[in-house]
């Protein structure tokens, strides 16, 4: 800034139009609502707004924010920020619901209401900042309502179906891994479990790392919350499965020789290489089919476990601690403090699966 007054010349067809425009500008300046005309596009604003918003977030969360804004960038990104209207945002939502899919399914089909609402919320937040910064007079997305969204119920197995799946999994090389998933570990937690976090003498495992997919790349990261890092007691069947897997991997290492990769992870292939998360999910589906149980996504095994624990009488705070949940009720969070001894109720209940 030079300190000099900035001037800009506008041309109008008539003197009346010019006077009206001058009156509008003078009035808006007096009210503090005047916004200098600008050709800045939505994409240019998002390029300024997004980096500080996601700076300290986990890589997976950064990716979620970026993906949520992708439809808005595609449909409205090149449009001047000051020309975006409520109708534009409504049309964006309609387009996403009917043909906005670009990944994760058939291209050109509709996206879920949850995905659309996430985009609307992100765009609304970005435009609210634009209004606060004086780039636009008002937020055109502020009055856009969420689209209807009916969340699908996640599938969960009954006790009998859990037992049927585990009976089939017993014959698998990765029996211990499938049992960990049925015992309620998230996919990333099972794939991120290292042998040095397994204590077969104490019969415990400690969840302290997660291997997850972010933008097509597998990364290792700590749990998102302090409750996510937890030590769980194990029943004798789980301990036996882990011991068998350790013996199996020692044999594979001997057979592979120099080709074996000592990654330290528990869930690996015959060469010691950590397994791809998508392959693990696909193999779970194939194993479920062989077991003759209803199809559920891998995360459904976690839901099945927690439902089973709760329905067999394990108290809610203990189930939440077992699962690594942070969203306890206020009472449970402030006044209930489950101990390792309490967690053994979870172990004892799971032992009954056989």
C-alpha positions as CSV (number, residue, x, y, z in Angstrom):
1,X,0.0,0.0,0.0
2,X,1.3,3.5,-0.9
3,X,-1.1,5.4,1.3
4,X,-2.6,7.1,-1.8
5,X,-6.3,6.9,-2.4
6,X,-7.3,4.3,-4.9
7,X,-9.5,5.4,-7.7
8,X,-11.4,3.4,-10.2
9,X,-13.5,4.6,-13.1
10,X,-16.9,3.1,-14.1
11,X,-18.8,3.9,-17.3
12,X,-22.6,3.9,-17.5
13,X,-25.1,4.5,-20.3
14,X,-26.9,7.4,-18.7
15,X,-26.2,10.0,-16.1
16,X,-29.1,8.7,-14.0
17,X,-27.5,5.2,-13.8
18,X,-24.2,6.8,-12.8
19,X,-25.8,8.9,-10.0
20,X,-27.8,5.9,-8.7
21,X,-24.7,3.8,-8.6
22,X,-22.8,6.6,-6.8
23,X,-25.6,6.9,-4.3
24,X,-25.6,3.2,-3.7
25,X,-21.8,3.2,-3.1
26,X,-22.0,6.1,-0.7
27,X,-24.9,4.5,1.2
28,X,-23.2,1.2,1.5
29,X,-19.9,2.8,2.6
30,X,-21.8,4.7,5.3
31,X,-23.4,1.4,6.5
32,X,-20.1,-0.5,6.3
33,X,-21.5,-3.0,3.7
34,X,-19.7,-1.8,0.6
35,X,-17.7,-4.4,-1.2
36,X,-15.2,-3.3,-3.9
37,X,-16.0,-5.1,-7.3
38,X,-13.6,-8.0,-7.9
39,X,-13.1,-10.7,-10.4
40,X,-11.7,-13.2,-7.8
41,X,-13.1,-16.6,-8.6
42,X,-14.4,-19.2,-6.1
43,X,-11.3,-21.4,-6.7
44,X,-9.0,-18.5,-5.9
45,X,-10.8,-17.8,-2.7
46,X,-10.8,-21.5,-1.7
47,X,-7.0,-21.6,-2.5
48,X,-6.6,-18.8,0.1
49,X,-9.1,-20.1,2.7
50,X,-8.4,-23.8,2.8
51,X,-4.7,-24.1,3.7
52,X,-4.9,-22.5,7.2
53,X,-8.1,-24.4,7.9
54,X,-6.5,-27.8,7.4
55,X,-3.0,-26.9,8.5
56,X,-3.0,-28.9,11.8
57,X,-5.4,-31.6,10.8
58,X,-4.6,-35.3,10.2
59,X,-3.7,-36.2,6.6
60,X,-6.9,-38.2,6.3
61,X,-9.0,-35.3,7.5
62,X,-7.2,-32.9,5.1
63,X,-8.1,-35.3,2.3
64,X,-11.8,-35.3,3.4
65,X,-12.0,-31.5,3.3
66,X,-10.3,-31.4,-0.1
67,X,-12.7,-34.0,-1.5
68,X,-15.7,-32.3,0.0
69,X,-14.9,-29.1,-2.0
70,X,-14.1,-30.9,-5.2
71,X,-17.7,-30.8,-6.6
72,X,-18.0,-27.0,-5.8
73,X,-14.7,-26.4,-7.6
74,X,-15.8,-28.4,-10.6
75,X,-19.1,-26.7,-11.0
76,X,-18.5,-23.2,-9.6
77,X,-14.8,-22.8,-9.3
78,X,-14.3,-20.5,-12.3
79,X,-17.2,-18.3,-11.5
80,X,-16.5,-14.9,-9.9
81,X,-17.0,-15.1,-6.2
82,X,-19.3,-12.0,-6.2
83,X,-21.6,-13.6,-8.9
84,X,-22.4,-16.8,-7.0
85,X,-26.0,-17.0,-6.0
86,X,-28.1,-19.2,-3.7
87,X,-29.6,-20.7,-6.9
88,X,-26.0,-21.7,-7.9
89,X,-25.5,-23.6,-4.7
90,X,-29.0,-25.2,-4.9
91,X,-28.1,-26.3,-8.5
92,X,-24.8,-27.7,-7.3
93,X,-26.7,-29.8,-4.7
94,X,-29.1,-31.1,-7.3
95,X,-26.3,-32.0,-9.7
96,X,-24.4,-33.9,-7.0
97,X,-27.6,-35.9,-6.1
98,X,-28.2,-36.9,-9.7
99,X,-24.8,-37.2,-11.4
100,X,-22.0,-35.8,-9.3
101,X,-20.1,-39.0,-8.6
102,X,-16.5,-39.1,-9.9
103,X,-15.0,-41.9,-7.7
104,X,-16.0,-44.7,-5.5
105,X,-18.7,-46.1,-7.8
106,X,-20.1,-45.7,-11.3
107,X,-19.0,-42.3,-12.7
108,X,-21.9,-39.9,-13.3
109,X,-24.3,-41.4,-10.8
110,X,-25.7,-39.6,-7.8
111,X,-24.0,-39.1,-4.5
112,X,-25.5,-39.6,-1.0
113,X,-27.3,-36.9,0.9
114,X,-24.5,-37.1,3.5
115,X,-21.9,-36.3,0.9
116,X,-23.9,-33.4,-0.6
117,X,-24.5,-31.9,2.9
118,X,-20.8,-32.1,3.7
119,X,-20.0,-30.1,0.5
120,X,-22.7,-27.6,1.3
121,X,-21.4,-27.1,4.8
122,X,-17.8,-26.7,3.6
123,X,-18.9,-24.2,0.9
124,X,-21.0,-22.3,3.4
125,X,-18.1,-22.0,5.8
126,X,-15.8,-20.8,3.0
127,X,-18.3,-18.2,1.8
128,X,-19.0,-17.0,5.3
129,X,-15.3,-16.1,5.7
130,X,-15.4,-14.4,2.3
131,X,-18.3,-12.2,3.6
132,X,-16.4,-11.5,6.8
133,X,-13.3,-10.4,4.8
134,X,-15.4,-8.1,2.6
135,X,-15.0,-10.1,-0.6
136,X,-18.8,-10.5,-0.9
137,X,-21.7,-8.6,0.5
138,X,-23.4,-11.7,2.0
139,X,-23.0,-15.5,2.0
140,X,-25.2,-16.9,-0.8
141,X,-25.1,-20.4,0.7
142,X,-26.3,-19.4,4.2
143,X,-30.0,-20.1,3.4
144,X,-29.3,-23.3,1.5
145,X,-30.9,-26.2,3.5
146,X,-29.5,-29.7,3.9
147,X,-30.8,-32.2,1.4
148,X,-32.8,-35.2,2.8
149,X,-30.5,-37.9,4.1
150,X,-31.7,-41.3,5.4
151,X,-28.6,-43.0,6.9
152,X,-28.4,-46.7,6.0
153,X,-28.3,-49.0,8.9
154,X,-25.0,-50.8,9.1
155,X,-25.2,-54.5,9.0
156,X,-24.4,-56.5,12.1
157,X,-24.2,-60.3,12.7
158,X,-26.1,-62.2,15.4
159,X,-24.1,-64.3,17.9
160,X,-24.8,-67.4,15.9
161,X,-23.5,-65.7,12.7
162,X,-20.4,-64.4,14.5
163,X,-19.7,-68.0,15.7
164,X,-20.2,-69.3,12.2
165,X,-17.8,-66.8,10.7
166,X,-15.2,-67.6,13.3
167,X,-15.5,-71.3,12.7
168,X,-14.7,-70.8,9.1
169,X,-11.9,-68.3,9.9
170,X,-10.2,-71.0,12.1
171,X,-9.0,-72.7,8.9
172,X,-7.4,-69.5,7.5
173,X,-3.8,-68.5,7.6
174,X,-5.0,-65.1,9.0
175,X,-7.3,-66.6,11.6
176,X,-5.8,-64.3,14.2
177,X,-6.4,-61.2,12.1
178,X,-10.0,-62.1,11.3
179,X,-10.6,-62.7,15.0
180,X,-9.1,-59.3,15.9
181,X,-11.6,-57.7,13.5
182,X,-14.5,-59.6,15.0
183,X,-13.2,-58.6,18.4
184,X,-14.0,-55.0,17.4
185,X,-10.7,-53.6,16.1
186,X,-11.0,-51.1,13.3
187,X,-9.4,-52.1,10.0
188,X,-6.6,-49.7,10.4
189,X,-6.0,-50.9,14.0
190,X,-5.8,-54.5,13.1
191,X,-3.5,-53.8,10.1
192,X,-1.4,-51.5,12.3
193,X,-0.9,-53.9,15.2
194,X,2.8,-54.8,15.7
195,X,4.2,-57.8,17.4
196,X,6.0,-55.7,20.0
197,X,2.5,-54.5,21.1
198,X,1.4,-58.1,21.7
199,X,2.1,-59.6,25.1
200,X,1.3,-63.3,25.0
201,X,2.4,-63.9,28.6
202,X,0.1,-61.2,29.9
203,X,-2.5,-62.0,27.3
204,X,-2.9,-58.4,26.1
205,X,-2.6,-56.3,23.0
206,X,-2.0,-52.6,22.9
207,X,-3.6,-50.6,20.1
208,X,-1.3,-47.7,19.3
209,X,-1.1,-47.4,15.6
210,X,-3.4,-47.4,12.6
211,X,-2.6,-48.2,8.9
212,X,-5.0,-46.3,6.7
213,X,-5.5,-45.3,3.1
214,X,-5.2,-41.6,2.3
215,X,-5.4,-40.5,-1.4
216,X,-4.5,-44.1,-2.5
217,X,-1.4,-44.2,-0.2
218,X,-1.1,-46.3,2.9
219,X,0.1,-44.3,5.9
220,X,0.7,-45.2,9.6
221,X,-0.7,-42.8,12.2
222,X,-1.5,-42.8,15.9
223,X,-5.1,-43.1,17.1
224,X,-7.3,-39.9,16.6
225,X,-8.1,-39.7,20.3
226,X,-6.5,-40.6,23.6
227,X,-9.2,-43.3,24.1
228,X,-8.1,-44.9,20.8
229,X,-4.8,-46.0,22.3
230,X,-5.8,-48.8,24.6
231,X,-4.6,-52.1,26.0
232,X,-7.1,-55.0,25.8
233,X,-7.1,-58.3,27.6
234,X,-7.4,-61.4,25.5
235,X,-9.2,-64.8,25.9
236,X,-7.4,-68.1,25.5
237,X,-8.7,-68.7,22.0
238,X,-7.3,-65.4,20.8
239,X,-4.0,-66.0,22.4
240,X,-3.8,-69.5,20.8
241,X,-4.6,-67.9,17.4
242,X,-1.8,-65.3,17.8
243,X,0.7,-68.0,18.9
244,X,-0.2,-70.1,15.8
245,X,0.3,-67.1,13.6
246,X,3.7,-66.3,15.1
247,X,4.8,-69.9,14.5
248,X,3.5,-69.7,10.9
249,X,5.3,-66.5,10.2
250,X,8.6,-67.9,11.6
251,X,8.3,-70.8,9.1
252,X,7.5,-68.4,6.2
253,X,10.5,-66.3,7.1
254,X,12.8,-69.4,7.0
255,X,11.4,-70.5,3.7
256,X,11.6,-67.0,2.1
257,X,15.2,-66.3,3.2
258,X,16.5,-62.9,2.2
259,X,13.2,-62.1,0.4
260,X,11.4,-61.9,3.7
261,X,10.6,-58.4,5.0
262,X,10.7,-58.0,8.7
263,X,8.1,-55.2,9.0
264,X,7.2,-56.0,12.6
265,X,3.5,-55.9,11.7
266,X,1.2,-58.8,12.7
267,X,-1.0,-58.9,9.6
268,X,1.3,-59.6,6.7
269,X,1.6,-61.8,3.7
270,X,3.9,-64.8,3.3
271,X,6.9,-62.5,2.6
272,X,6.3,-60.4,5.7
273,X,4.9,-57.4,3.7
274,X,2.0,-55.5,5.4
275,X,-1.3,-56.1,3.7
276,X,-3.1,-53.6,1.6
277,X,-6.2,-52.3,3.4
278,X,-8.5,-52.7,0.4
279,X,-7.3,-56.3,-0.1
280,X,-8.1,-57.0,3.5
281,X,-11.7,-55.7,3.1
282,X,-12.2,-57.7,-0.1
283,X,-10.8,-60.9,1.5
284,X,-13.2,-60.4,4.5
285,X,-16.1,-60.3,2.0
286,X,-14.9,-63.5,0.3
287,X,-14.4,-65.2,3.7
288,X,-17.9,-64.2,4.8
289,X,-19.3,-65.7,1.6
290,X,-17.5,-69.0,2.3
291,X,-18.8,-68.9,5.8
292,X,-22.4,-68.5,4.5
293,X,-23.2,-65.5,6.7
294,X,-25.0,-62.3,5.5
295,X,-22.8,-59.9,3.7
296,X,-21.6,-57.0,5.8
297,X,-18.8,-54.6,5.2
298,X,-15.6,-55.1,7.3
299,X,-16.6,-52.4,9.7
300,X,-19.8,-54.3,10.2
301,X,-17.7,-56.9,12.1
302,X,-16.9,-54.2,14.6
303,X,-20.6,-53.2,14.9
304,X,-21.4,-56.9,15.5
305,X,-18.8,-57.2,18.2
306,X,-20.0,-54.1,20.1
307,X,-23.6,-55.1,19.7
308,X,-22.8,-58.6,21.1
309,X,-20.9,-57.2,24.0
310,X,-23.7,-54.8,24.9
311,X,-26.4,-57.3,24.5
312,X,-24.7,-59.8,26.7
313,X,-24.7,-57.3,29.6
314,X,-21.3,-55.7,29.3
315,X,-21.8,-52.1,30.6
316,X,-21.8,-49.3,28.2
317,X,-18.7,-47.5,29.5
318,X,-16.7,-50.7,29.3
319,X,-17.9,-51.4,25.7
320,X,-16.9,-47.8,24.8
321,X,-13.5,-48.2,26.3
322,X,-13.0,-51.5,24.6
323,X,-13.9,-49.9,21.3
324,X,-11.7,-46.9,21.8
325,X,-14.6,-44.5,21.6
326,X,-14.3,-40.9,22.8
327,X,-18.0,-40.1,22.8
328,X,-19.1,-41.3,26.2
329,X,-22.1,-39.7,27.9
330,X,-21.2,-36.9,30.3
331,X,-22.0,-39.1,33.3
332,X,-19.9,-42.0,32.0
333,X,-17.0,-39.7,31.0
334,X,-16.9,-37.9,34.3
335,X,-17.9,-40.4,36.9
336,X,-17.2,-43.9,35.5
337,X,-13.6,-45.1,35.3
338,X,-13.4,-48.7,34.0
339,X,-10.2,-50.4,35.0
340,X,-8.3,-53.3,33.4
341,X,-10.2,-55.6,35.7
342,X,-13.5,-54.2,34.4
343,X,-12.3,-54.8,30.8
344,X,-12.0,-58.5,31.5
345,X,-15.8,-58.6,31.3
346,X,-15.3,-57.9,27.6
347,X,-12.7,-60.6,27.3
348,X,-14.8,-63.2,29.1
349,X,-17.9,-62.4,26.9
350,X,-15.8,-62.8,23.7
351,X,-14.4,-66.1,25.0
352,X,-17.9,-67.6,24.8
353,X,-17.8,-67.3,21.0
354,X,-15.5,-70.3,21.0
